[in-house]
Amino acid sequence: MSEQEITKRQNAVMVADALNKIEGVPVTDFARELSSKWAKGEITGAEMKAALIAVHRKVS
């Protein structure tokens, strides 16, 4: 993955976190960790989504 793509993804994560903050939705440390891994290309968006859904199923 190119540095340009990584930067683009990191910016997308920052925007998403800012929008969540504006809406009063907390972002967990686990979600931040997954977002960081996705931004670096270490996991796919589908893997991130599956991990988040699995955690939320356990909580609810």
All heavy atoms as a GROMACS GRO file, in nm:
protein
  457
    1MET      N    1   0.085  -0.117   0.000
    1MET     CA    2   0.000   0.000   0.000
    1MET      C    3   0.090   0.124   0.000
    1MET      O    4   0.188   0.130   0.074
    1MET     CB    5  -0.090  -0.003   0.123
    1MET     CG    6  -0.182   0.116   0.131
    1MET     SD    7  -0.296   0.110   0.271
    1MET     CE    8  -0.397  -0.027   0.224
    2SER      N    9   0.054   0.219  -0.079
    2SER     CA   10   0.135   0.341  -0.091
    2SER      C   11   0.116   0.432   0.030
    2SER      O   12   0.015   0.424   0.100
    2SER     CB   13   0.098   0.417  -0.218
    2SER     OG   14  -0.030   0.477  -0.205
    3GLU      N   15   0.214   0.518   0.051
    3GLU     CA   16   0.204   0.616   0.159
    3GLU      C   17   0.084   0.708   0.137
    3GLU      O   18   0.018   0.749   0.233
    3GLU     CB   19   0.332   0.699   0.168
    3GLU     CG   20   0.448   0.626   0.232
    3GLU     CD   21   0.421   0.587   0.376
    3GLU    OE1   22   0.365   0.668   0.453
    3GLU    OE2   23   0.456   0.472   0.412
    4GLN      N   24   0.055   0.737   0.011
    4GLN     CA   25  -0.059   0.823  -0.021
    4GLN      C   26  -0.190   0.757   0.022
    4GLN      O   27  -0.278   0.822   0.079
    4GLN     CB   28  -0.062   0.852  -0.171
    4GLN     CG   29  -0.172   0.947  -0.212
    4GLN     CD   30  -0.169   0.977  -0.362
    4GLN    OE1   31  -0.102   0.908  -0.438
    4GLN    NE2   32  -0.241   1.079  -0.402
    5GLU      N   33  -0.202   0.627  -0.001
    5GLU     CA   34  -0.324   0.554   0.038
    5GLU      C   35  -0.334   0.547   0.190
    5GLU      O   36  -0.443   0.562   0.247
    5GLU     CB   37  -0.326   0.414  -0.022
    5GLU     CG   38  -0.451   0.336   0.010
    5GLU     CD   39  -0.579   0.394  -0.048
    5GLU    OE1   40  -0.574   0.470  -0.146
    5GLU    OE2   41  -0.687   0.364   0.007
    6ILE      N   42  -0.222   0.524   0.257
    6ILE     CA   43  -0.222   0.518   0.403
    6ILE      C   44  -0.267   0.653   0.460
    6ILE      O   45  -0.351   0.660   0.550
    6ILE     CB   46  -0.083   0.477   0.457
    6ILE    CG1   47  -0.056   0.331   0.424
    6ILE    CG2   48  -0.074   0.501   0.608
    6ILE    CD1   49   0.086   0.285   0.450
    7THR      N   50  -0.212   0.762   0.406
    7THR     CA   51  -0.250   0.896   0.450
    7THR      C   52  -0.398   0.921   0.426
    7THR      O   53  -0.468   0.977   0.512
    7THR     CB   54  -0.164   1.003   0.379
    7THR    OG1   55  -0.027   0.979   0.412
    7THR    CG2   56  -0.204   1.143   0.422
    8LYS      N   57  -0.446   0.879   0.311
    8LYS     CA   58  -0.588   0.896   0.279
    8LYS      C   59  -0.676   0.821   0.380
    8LYS      O   60  -0.776   0.874   0.428
    8LYS     CB   61  -0.614   0.843   0.137
    8LYS     CG   62  -0.754   0.861   0.087
    8LYS     CD   63  -0.765   0.809  -0.056
    8LYS     CE   64  -0.906   0.812  -0.105
    8LYS     NZ   65  -0.918   0.759  -0.243
    9ARG      N   66  -0.636   0.700   0.414
    9ARG     CA   67  -0.713   0.621   0.511
    9ARG      C   68  -0.705   0.682   0.651
    9ARG      O   69  -0.804   0.685   0.723
    9ARG     CB   70  -0.662   0.477   0.514
    9ARG     CG   71  -0.706   0.397   0.392
    9ARG     CD   72  -0.658   0.255   0.403
    9ARG     NE   73  -0.713   0.174   0.296
    9ARG     CZ   74  -0.729   0.043   0.303
    9ARG    NH1   75  -0.694  -0.022   0.412
    9ARG    NH2   76  -0.779  -0.024   0.203
   10GLN      N   77  -0.587   0.730   0.688
   10GLN     CA   78  -0.572   0.794   0.820
   10GLN      C   79  -0.661   0.918   0.830
   10GLN      O   80  -0.723   0.942   0.934
   10GLN     CB   81  -0.426   0.831   0.846
   10GLN     CG   82  -0.339   0.711   0.872
   10GLN     CD   83  -0.191   0.742   0.876
   10GLN    OE1   84  -0.144   0.837   0.815
   10GLN    NE2   85  -0.115   0.661   0.947
   11ASN      N   86  -0.670   0.993   0.722
   11ASN     CA   87  -0.759   1.110   0.720
   11ASN      C   88  -0.905   1.067   0.731
   11ASN      O   89  -0.984   1.132   0.801
   11ASN     CB   90  -0.736   1.193   0.594
   11ASN     CG   91  -0.606   1.268   0.596
   11ASN    OD1   92  -0.551   1.297   0.703
   11ASN    ND2   93  -0.553   1.299   0.480
   12ALA      N   94  -0.941   0.960   0.666
   12ALA     CA   95  -1.079   0.909   0.674
   12ALA      C   96  -1.112   0.868   0.817
   12ALA      O   97  -1.223   0.896   0.866
   12ALA     CB   98  -1.098   0.791   0.579
   13VAL      N   99  -1.017   0.806   0.885
   13VAL     CA  100  -1.037   0.766   1.025
   13VAL      C  101  -1.055   0.889   1.113
   13VAL      O  102  -1.145   0.894   1.199
   13VAL     CB  103  -0.920   0.678   1.075
   13VAL    CG1  104  -0.927   0.659   1.226
   13VAL    CG2  105  -0.921   0.543   1.004
   14MET      N  106  -0.974   0.991   1.091
   14MET     CA  107  -0.985   1.114   1.171
   14MET      C  108  -1.121   1.180   1.150
   14MET      O  109  -1.182   1.227   1.247
   14MET     CB  110  -0.872   1.212   1.136
   14MET     CG  111  -0.738   1.167   1.188
   14MET     SD  112  -0.600   1.285   1.173
   14MET     CE  113  -0.633   1.374   1.024
   15VAL      N  114  -1.170   1.183   1.028
   15VAL     CA  115  -1.301   1.242   0.999
   15VAL      C  116  -1.411   1.160   1.067
   15VAL      O  117  -1.501   1.216   1.130
   15VAL     CB  118  -1.325   1.253   0.847
   15VAL    CG1  119  -1.470   1.288   0.817
   15VAL    CG2  120  -1.232   1.356   0.786
   16ALA      N  121  -1.402   1.029   1.056
   16ALA     CA  122  -1.503   0.943   1.119
   16ALA      C  123  -1.505   0.962   1.270
   16ALA      O  124  -1.612   0.973   1.332
   16ALA     CB  125  -1.477   0.798   1.084
   17ASP      N  126  -1.386   0.968   1.331
   17ASP     CA  127  -1.380   0.989   1.476
   17ASP      C  128  -1.437   1.125   1.515
   17ASP      O  129  -1.507   1.138   1.616
   17ASP     CB  130  -1.236   0.975   1.526
   17ASP     CG  131  -1.187   0.832   1.526
   17ASP    OD1  132  -1.269   0.739   1.509
   17ASP    OD2  133  -1.064   0.812   1.544
   18ALA      N  134  -1.408   1.227   1.434
   18ALA     CA  135  -1.461   1.361   1.463
   18ALA      C  136  -1.613   1.363   1.452
   18ALA      O  137  -1.681   1.423   1.536
   18ALA     CB  138  -1.399   1.463   1.368
   19LEU      N  139  -1.667   1.297   1.351
   19LEU     CA  140  -1.813   1.292   1.335
   19LEU      C  141  -1.878   1.219   1.453
   19LEU      O  142  -1.982   1.261   1.503
   19LEU     CB  143  -1.850   1.225   1.203
   19LEU     CG  144  -1.820   1.306   1.078
   19LEU    CD1  145  -1.842   1.221   0.953
   19LEU    CD2  146  -1.905   1.432   1.073
   20ASN      N  147  -1.816   1.110   1.495
   20ASN     CA  148  -1.868   1.038   1.611
   20ASN      C  149  -1.866   1.127   1.735
   20ASN      O  150  -1.962   1.128   1.814
   20ASN     CB  151  -1.789   0.910   1.637
   20ASN     CG  152  -1.829   0.798   1.543
   20ASN    OD1  153  -1.945   0.785   1.506
   20ASN    ND2  154  -1.734   0.718   1.504
   21LYS      N  155  -1.759   1.203   1.752
   21LYS     CA  156  -1.749   1.292   1.868
   21LYS      C  157  -1.859   1.398   1.863
   21LYS      O  158  -1.923   1.427   1.964
   21LYS     CB  159  -1.612   1.358   1.872
   21LYS     CG  160  -1.588   1.440   1.996
   21LYS     CD  161  -1.446   1.492   2.003
   21LYS     CE  162  -1.426   1.566   2.133
   21LYS     NZ  163  -1.287   1.609   2.152
   22ILE      N  164  -1.881   1.456   1.746
   22ILE     CA  165  -1.986   1.557   1.731
   22ILE      C  166  -2.123   1.498   1.766
   22ILE      O  167  -2.205   1.564   1.830
   22ILE     CB  168  -1.988   1.613   1.586
   22ILE    CG1  169  -1.864   1.700   1.563
   22ILE    CG2  170  -2.116   1.691   1.558
   22ILE    CD1  171  -1.841   1.736   1.417
   23GLU      N  172  -2.145   1.374   1.727
   23GLU     CA  173  -2.273   1.307   1.754
   23GLU      C  174  -2.282   1.252   1.895
   23GLU      O  175  -2.386   1.200   1.935
   23GLU     CB  176  -2.294   1.194   1.652
   23GLU     CG  177  -2.313   1.241   1.509
   23GLU     CD  178  -2.441   1.319   1.490
   23GLU    OE1  179  -2.542   1.289   1.557
   23GLU    OE2  180  -2.440   1.412   1.408
   24GLY      N  181  -2.172   1.261   1.970
   24GLY     CA  182  -2.173   1.210   2.107
   24GLY      C  183  -2.158   1.060   2.116
   24GLY      O  184  -2.195   0.999   2.217
   25VAL      N  185  -2.105   0.999   2.011
   25VAL     CA  186  -2.086   0.854   2.009
   25VAL      C  187  -1.942   0.823   2.047
   25VAL      O  188  -1.849   0.864   1.977
   25VAL     CB  189  -2.117   0.797   1.868
   25VAL    CG1  190  -2.093   0.647   1.864
   25VAL    CG2  191  -2.259   0.832   1.827
   26PRO      N  192  -1.921   0.752   2.157
   26PRO     CA  193  -1.784   0.721   2.198
   26PRO      C  194  -1.719   0.619   2.104
   26PRO      O  195  -1.786   0.530   2.052
   26PRO     CB  196  -1.800   0.663   2.338
   26PRO     CG  197  -1.939   0.611   2.342
   26PRO     CD  198  -2.020   0.699   2.250
   27VAL      N  199  -1.591   0.635   2.082
   27VAL     CA  200  -1.514   0.540   2.002
   27VAL      C  201  -1.425   0.463   2.099
   27VAL      O  202  -1.344   0.522   2.170
   27VAL     CB  203  -1.428   0.613   1.896
   27VAL    CG1  204  -1.346   0.514   1.815
   27VAL    CG2  205  -1.515   0.697   1.804
   28THR      N  206  -1.444   0.333   2.102
   28THR     CA  207  -1.369   0.250   2.196
   28THR      C  208  -1.222   0.238   2.154
   28THR      O  209  -1.187   0.259   2.038
   28THR     CB  210  -1.428   0.109   2.205
   28THR    OG1  211  -1.412   0.044   2.077
   28THR    CG2  212  -1.576   0.112   2.244
   29ASP      N  213  -1.140   0.202   2.250
   29ASP     CA  214  -0.999   0.177   2.220
   29ASP      C  215  -0.985   0.065   2.118
   29ASP      O  216  -0.899   0.071   2.029
   29ASP     CB  217  -0.922   0.141   2.347
   29ASP     CG  218  -0.906   0.260   2.440
   29ASP    OD1  219  -0.916   0.376   2.395
   29ASP    OD2  220  -0.882   0.236   2.561
   30PHE      N  221  -1.070  -0.037   2.129
   30PHE     CA  222  -1.066  -0.148   2.034
   30PHE      C  223  -1.098  -0.099   1.892
   30PHE      O  224  -1.029  -0.137   1.797
   30PHE     CB  225  -1.166  -0.257   2.076
   30PHE     CG  226  -1.168  -0.376   1.985
   30PHE    CD1  227  -1.057  -0.457   1.973
   30PHE    CD2  228  -1.281  -0.407   1.912
   30PHE    CE1  229  -1.058  -0.568   1.888
   30PHE    CE2  230  -1.284  -0.518   1.828
   30PHE     CZ  231  -1.172  -0.599   1.816
   31ALA      N  232  -1.198  -0.013   1.879
   31ALA     CA  233  -1.232   0.041   1.748
   31ALA      C  234  -1.119   0.127   1.693
   31ALA      O  235  -1.088   0.122   1.573
   31ALA     CB  236  -1.361   0.122   1.756
   32ARG      N  237  -1.055   0.203   1.781
   32ARG     CA  238  -0.940   0.284   1.737
   32ARG      C  239  -0.826   0.196   1.688
   32ARG      O  240  -0.760   0.226   1.589
   32ARG     CB  241  -0.893   0.374   1.851
   32ARG     CG  242  -0.978   0.495   1.873
   32ARG     CD  243  -0.911   0.593   1.971
   32ARG     NE  244  -0.998   0.705   1.994
   32ARG     CZ  245  -1.082   0.715   2.097
   32ARG    NH1  246  -1.086   0.620   2.188
   32ARG    NH2  247  -1.158   0.821   2.110
   33GLU      N  248  -0.803   0.087   1.760
   33GLU     CA  249  -0.697  -0.007   1.721
   33GLU      C  250  -0.727  -0.068   1.584
   33GLU      O  251  -0.640  -0.076   1.498
   33GLU     CB  252  -0.685  -0.117   1.826
   33GLU     CG  253  -0.579  -0.220   1.796
   33GLU     CD  254  -0.576  -0.333   1.899
   33GLU    OE1  255  -0.617  -0.310   2.014
   33GLU    OE2  256  -0.531  -0.442   1.863
   34LEU      N  257  -0.852  -0.110   1.565
   34LEU     CA  258  -0.891  -0.166   1.435
   34LEU      C  259  -0.878  -0.062   1.324
   34LEU      O  260  -0.829  -0.093   1.215
   34LEU     CB  261  -1.034  -0.218   1.441
   34LEU     CG  262  -1.059  -0.344   1.523
   34LEU    CD1  263  -1.208  -0.374   1.529
   34LEU    CD2  264  -0.982  -0.463   1.467
   35SER      N  265  -0.920   0.060   1.351
   35SER     CA  266  -0.911   0.166   1.251
   35SER      C  267  -0.766   0.192   1.212
   35SER      O  268  -0.736   0.212   1.094
   35SER     CB  269  -0.974   0.295   1.304
   35SER     OG  270  -1.112   0.279   1.320
   36SER      N  271  -0.678   0.190   1.309
   36SER     CA  272  -0.536   0.210   1.282
   36SER      C  273  -0.481   0.097   1.195
   36SER      O  274  -0.406   0.122   1.099
   36SER     CB  275  -0.459   0.217   1.414
   36SER     OG  276  -0.321   0.231   1.390
   37LYS      N  277  -0.518  -0.025   1.226
   37LYS     CA  278  -0.472  -0.139   1.146
   37LYS      C  279  -0.526  -0.130   1.004
   37LYS      O  280  -0.455  -0.160   0.907
   37LYS     CB  281  -0.516  -0.271   1.211
   37LYS     CG  282  -0.437  -0.305   1.335
   37LYS     CD  283  -0.481  -0.438   1.393
   37LYS     CE  284  -0.398  -0.472   1.515
   37LYS     NZ  285  -0.432  -0.605   1.568
   38TRP      N  286  -0.652  -0.089   0.989
   38TRP     CA  287  -0.711  -0.074   0.856
   38TRP      C  288  -0.637   0.036   0.778
   38TRP      O  289  -0.605   0.018   0.661
   38TRP     CB  290  -0.860  -0.040   0.867
   38TRP     CG  291  -0.920  -0.004   0.736
   38TRP    CD1  292  -0.957  -0.090   0.636
   38TRP    CD2  293  -0.946   0.128   0.688
   38TRP    NE1  294  -1.006  -0.019   0.530
   38TRP    CE2  295  -1.000   0.115   0.559
   38TRP    CE3  296  -0.930   0.255   0.741
   38TRP    CZ2  297  -1.038   0.225   0.483
   38TRP    CZ3  298  -0.968   0.363   0.665
   38TRP    CH2  299  -1.021   0.348   0.538
   39ALA      N  300  -0.610   0.148   0.845
   39ALA     CA  301  -0.544   0.260   0.778
   39ALA      C  302  -0.405   0.219   0.727
   39ALA      O  303  -0.362   0.265   0.622
   39ALA     CB  304  -0.532   0.379   0.873
   40LYS      N  305  -0.339   0.130   0.799
   40LYS     CA  306  -0.206   0.085   0.759
   40LYS      C  307  -0.210  -0.030   0.658
   40LYS      O  308  -0.107  -0.075   0.610
   40LYS     CB  309  -0.128   0.039   0.882
   40LYS     CG  310  -0.099   0.149   0.981
   40LYS     CD  311  -0.032   0.090   1.105
   40LYS     CE  312  -0.034   0.186   1.220
   40LYS     NZ  313   0.013   0.120   1.345
   41GLY      N  314  -0.331  -0.079   0.630
   41GLY     CA  315  -0.346  -0.189   0.536
   41GLY      C  316  -0.321  -0.325   0.597
   41GLY      O  317  -0.302  -0.423   0.526
   42GLU      N  318  -0.321  -0.332   0.730
   42GLU     CA  319  -0.296  -0.458   0.799
   42GLU      C  320  -0.419  -0.549   0.801
   42GLU      O  321  -0.405  -0.671   0.814
   42GLU     CB  322  -0.247  -0.432   0.942
   42GLU     CG  323  -0.114  -0.359   0.946
   42GLU     CD  324  -0.073  -0.316   1.086
   42GLU    OE1  325  -0.145  -0.345   1.184
   42GLU    OE2  326   0.032  -0.250   1.096
   43ILE      N  327  -0.538  -0.488   0.794
   43ILE     CA  328  -0.662  -0.564   0.786
   43ILE      C  329  -0.751  -0.498   0.681
   43ILE      O  330  -0.734  -0.381   0.647
   43ILE     CB  331  -0.737  -0.572   0.921
   43ILE    CG1  332  -0.778  -0.434   0.971
   43ILE    CG2  333  -0.654  -0.647   1.024
   43ILE    CD1  334  -0.867  -0.436   1.095
   44THR      N  335  -0.848  -0.574   0.633
   44THR     CA  336  -0.943  -0.518   0.535
   44THR      C  337  -1.060  -0.453   0.608
   44THR      O  338  -1.080  -0.474   0.728
   44THR     CB  339  -0.998  -0.629   0.444
   44THR    OG1  340  -1.077  -0.719   0.524
   44THR    CG2  341  -0.886  -0.705   0.372
   45GLY      N  342  -1.137  -0.379   0.533
   45GLY     CA  343  -1.259  -0.320   0.590
   45GLY      C  344  -1.355  -0.427   0.637
   45GLY      O  345  -1.419  -0.413   0.741
   46ALA      N  346  -1.363  -0.537   0.562
   46ALA     CA  347  -1.452  -0.647   0.600
   46ALA      C  348  -1.406  -0.712   0.730
   46ALA      O  349  -1.489  -0.747   0.814
   46ALA     CB  350  -1.458  -0.751   0.487
   47GLU      N  351  -1.274  -0.726   0.747
   47GLU     CA  352  -1.222  -0.783   0.872
   47GLU      C  353  -1.250  -0.691   0.990
   47GLU      O  354  -1.284  -0.738   1.099
   47GLU     CB  355  -1.072  -0.809   0.859
   47GLU     CG  356  -1.038  -0.921   0.765
   47GLU     CD  357  -0.890  -0.930   0.732
   47GLU    OE1  358  -0.822  -0.824   0.724
   47GLU    OE2  359  -0.842  -1.043   0.713
   48MET      N  360  -1.236  -0.561   0.968
   48MET     CA  361  -1.265  -0.464   1.074
   48MET      C  362  -1.412  -0.472   1.113
   48MET      O  363  -1.445  -0.478   1.232
   48MET     CB  364  -1.229  -0.322   1.027
   48MET     CG  365  -1.255  -0.215   1.132
   48MET     SD  366  -1.190  -0.053   1.090
   48MET     CE  367  -1.275  -0.015   0.939
   49LYS      N  368  -1.499  -0.475   1.016
   49LYS     CA  369  -1.643  -0.482   1.042
   49LYS      C  370  -1.679  -0.610   1.117
   49LYS      O  371  -1.754  -0.607   1.215
   49LYS     CB  372  -1.720  -0.476   0.910
   49LYS     CG  373  -1.869  -0.481   0.924
   49LYS     CD  374  -1.938  -0.471   0.789
   49LYS     CE  375  -2.087  -0.487   0.801
   49LYS     NZ  376  -2.153  -0.477   0.669
   50ALA      N  377  -1.622  -0.723   1.074
   50ALA     CA  378  -1.651  -0.851   1.139
   50ALA      C  379  -1.605  -0.850   1.284
   50ALA      O  380  -1.676  -0.901   1.373
   50ALA     CB  381  -1.585  -0.965   1.062
   51ALA      N  382  -1.489  -0.793   1.311
   51ALA     CA  383  -1.438  -0.787   1.448
   51ALA      C  384  -1.527  -0.700   1.536
   51ALA      O  385  -1.556  -0.735   1.650
   51ALA     CB  386  -1.294  -0.734   1.449
   52LEU      N  387  -1.571  -0.586   1.483
   52LEU     CA  388  -1.659  -0.498   1.560
   52LEU      C  389  -1.794  -0.564   1.588
   52LEU      O  390  -1.845  -0.557   1.700
   52LEU     CB  391  -1.679  -0.365   1.487
   52LEU     CG  392  -1.559  -0.271   1.487
   52LEU    CD1  393  -1.581  -0.157   1.389
   52LEU    CD2  394  -1.532  -0.219   1.627
   53ILE      N  395  -1.848  -0.630   1.489
   53ILE     CA  396  -1.978  -0.698   1.508
   53ILE      C  397  -1.964  -0.810   1.611
   53ILE      O  398  -2.049  -0.825   1.700
   53ILE     CB  399  -2.031  -0.754   1.373
   53ILE    CG1  400  -2.076  -0.637   1.284
   53ILE    CG2  401  -2.144  -0.854   1.396
   53ILE    CD1  402  -2.110  -0.676   1.142
   54ALA      N  403  -1.855  -0.886   1.605
   54ALA     CA  404  -1.834  -0.994   1.701
   54ALA      C  405  -1.826  -0.941   1.844
   54ALA      O  406  -1.886  -1.000   1.935
   54ALA     CB  407  -1.706  -1.070   1.665
   55VAL      N  408  -1.756  -0.832   1.864
   55VAL     CA  409  -1.744  -0.774   1.998
   55VAL      C  410  -1.878  -0.724   2.047
   55VAL      O  411  -1.916  -0.745   2.161
   55VAL     CB  412  -1.639  -0.662   1.999
   55VAL    CG1  413  -1.647  -0.578   2.125
   55VAL    CG2  414  -1.500  -0.719   1.985
   56HIS      N  415  -1.953  -0.658   1.961
   56HIS     CA  416  -2.082  -0.602   2.002
   56HIS      C  417  -2.184  -0.713   2.030
   56HIS      O  418  -2.271  -0.695   2.115
   56HIS     CB  419  -2.134  -0.502   1.897
   56HIS     CG  420  -2.060  -0.373   1.900
   56HIS    ND1  421  -2.080  -0.278   1.996
   56HIS    CD2  422  -1.960  -0.325   1.820
   56HIS    CE1  423  -1.999  -0.176   1.975
   56HIS    NE2  424  -1.925  -0.203   1.870
   57ARG      N  425  -2.173  -0.825   1.961
   57ARG     CA  426  -2.264  -0.937   1.989
   57ARG      C  427  -2.238  -0.993   2.127
   57ARG      O  428  -2.329  -1.035   2.196
   57ARG     CB  429  -2.248  -1.046   1.883
   57ARG     CG  430  -2.320  -1.011   1.756
   57ARG     CD  431  -2.322  -1.126   1.660
   57ARG     NE  432  -2.396  -1.088   1.541
   57ARG     CZ  433  -2.371  -1.133   1.419
   57ARG    NH1  434  -2.274  -1.218   1.400
   57ARG    NH2  435  -2.443  -1.091   1.318
   58LYS      N  436  -2.110  -0.996   2.168
   58LYS     CA  437  -2.076  -1.047   2.301
   58LYS      C  438  -2.126  -0.954   2.410
   58LYS      O  439  -2.166  -0.998   2.516
   58LYS     CB  440  -1.924  -1.063   2.313
   58LYS     CG  441  -1.868  -1.177   2.235
   58LYS     CD  442  -1.717  -1.183   2.250
   58LYS     CE  443  -1.657  -1.291   2.162
   58LYS     NZ  444  -1.511  -1.295   2.172
   59VAL      N  445  -2.123  -0.823   2.382
   59VAL     CA  446  -2.163  -0.723   2.481
   59VAL      C  447  -2.314  -0.721   2.499
   59VAL      O  448  -2.364  -0.706   2.610
   59VAL     CB  449  -2.112  -0.583   2.440
   59VAL    CG1  450  -2.168  -0.475   2.531
   59VAL    CG2  451  -1.961  -0.580   2.440
   60SER      N  452  -2.388  -0.740   2.392
   60SER     CA  453  -2.534  -0.726   2.399
   60SER      C  454  -2.602  -0.854   2.432
   60SER      O  455  -2.596  -0.938   2.493
   60SER     CB  456  -2.592  -0.678   2.268
   60SER     OG  457  -2.560  -0.764   2.162
   0.00000   0.00000   0.00000
